[in-house]
Amino acid sequence: MLTNKNRPLSKLGGIKVPLEPITPSQVGEGGYEALHPRSEVLPKGWQHPVHPKAKTLPCDILVEHDVAIPVRDGITLYADIFRPAEAASGPIEKVPALICWSPFGKKFNGILSLGFMTPWALGIPPDALSGLEKFEAPDPADWVPRGYAIVNVDVRGTGDSGGTMVIMGQQEAEDGYDTIEHVARLPWCTGSVGLAGNSHLAIAQWFIAALRPPSLKAIAPWEGCGDLYREQFARGGIYAGDLFDKLIVKHMLHGKGDLESFRLMFEKHPLANAWWNDKRPDMKRINIPTYITGTWTNTMHGMGAIRAWLEVDSPHKWLRWHPWQEWYDLWGNQQAKDELFGFFDHFLKGADNGWEETPRVRMAVLRFGKKQPQSYENIVEDDFPPARTQYRKAFLAEGEKLKLDDDPGSSATLSYNAETDDCVQFTHTFTETTRIMGLPKAVLYMSCQDHDDMDVYVTIEKLDHNGDQMMNLNIPWGGIPVKSFSEFEPHEATEVVVYKGPCGILRASHRAIDEAKSIHPHWPFHPHEVEEKVEPGTVVRLDIGIWATGIEFEAGEGIRIVVGGRNRCVSNFGSDKHVKNCGRHNVHVGGEFASHVILPFV
């Protein structure tokens, strides 16, 4: 049952924000305990009582439960703080703090999440985590022995923290700012604070760091979306919040209040307004050391990481692009963990550890299938996109051909039934080993006789020597019980572990572009603030940014461009019910309407 309450945001144009209720926190669910401020010492060798195979603690850890943190409007947030146990006598050991910021519950841990959200726990061994880690956050069992405090916060509206739950934007940023400054003044803190974590914990870092809290010295956003309208909830102008609504809201968000509703806001305001635009951080204001990670295979976070690399205003920034699923990289990749240690040791502790010699940009290339090596990673580049990139037009042509010979071919009109899985496709076979890596873009000339709008999906697929579509496994093959994609059960072939290639999405009436806000010519910024309906039968040009990708093709393997009215990628974020297509869509190729895809060859 939905609430009728609305939260006015005068600073965002007085927009009435619709709210929906969230499930109250229940003792025992997701690790939740009733509010009970207290301290305890978990001794060296301690093992989580609910997870008997979890990592044992390598040292004593002091845990302060339900520490109250006031923020500027009078709301109180609560946090659990893990830090080195204090000696019986002598001064308190001062340590820097890493704050982990998200709404999923400060005691909902990685072991629980891997158990019910992923196939085979992603191949991460059960003793890789202690159970003290917050979902998508660093493990105190790794960090406290190194002389850090981990501060797991229940953000506004979560658990026993007060207020209405607000996902991203100015409110979360202000709460984060106040929390950082409060933690920095605690007697055990050196005054140096960092932000760490994945997904929501990473996205929040863009917003908080843009406000420049004085005590925030470094951030490490591990896979962070950079625009909640354009990259998560309404890609291309089409609602894509199903995963959030069905999984996150129903099963993972718990508290005493309500939640600002993305779903109801889109129903009332499907075009971008001040509230939606508040969900896009100003990364140019971030001016502190920043360690960015990203991967091709995540359909939500990748473009945020790329924009951060291009816009963060600091000489101390690094980009590591890896080939893995984000949770595997965070918890199962020892290289990633060691690098995070080195980064924060340098910028929060002042350690002279050679961190500055770390290459500023490292990329990865996927090979798909069961090739060995499975992928190439730690490819050092001068920049991203690399200066050596050669952008070539691949023309869509009759006969299902993708032409890379600079000849757009003869004029023709191809069509598909936009109300079904029908599509048009175009294929090229490579004669030598070839890599594409970077930002592709589709330029399509399209029309529809039957309707005044079109929802268009463009995908890039990799084909094997037989012309069959290939898939990529986003975790190492060696850690899971299956040995081929043919052994997958349908429920196991989720976006978490399987990648089929990148996709570009656009509703034709949202085709306007603001070049001043486009981070790259191949990733056009669509304001989504007005609708420009398409006169039936009129040919319009659609510039569709395709999610960044990096794929290697061997001789005899092929690339296929597919244009249709449905999402053909593995996707847990939207469903066909949000697509508003009617009749047939026409794709005009060759001649004056030379539809093409620009591919980045390296």
Disulfide bonds with the S-S distance in Angstrom:
none
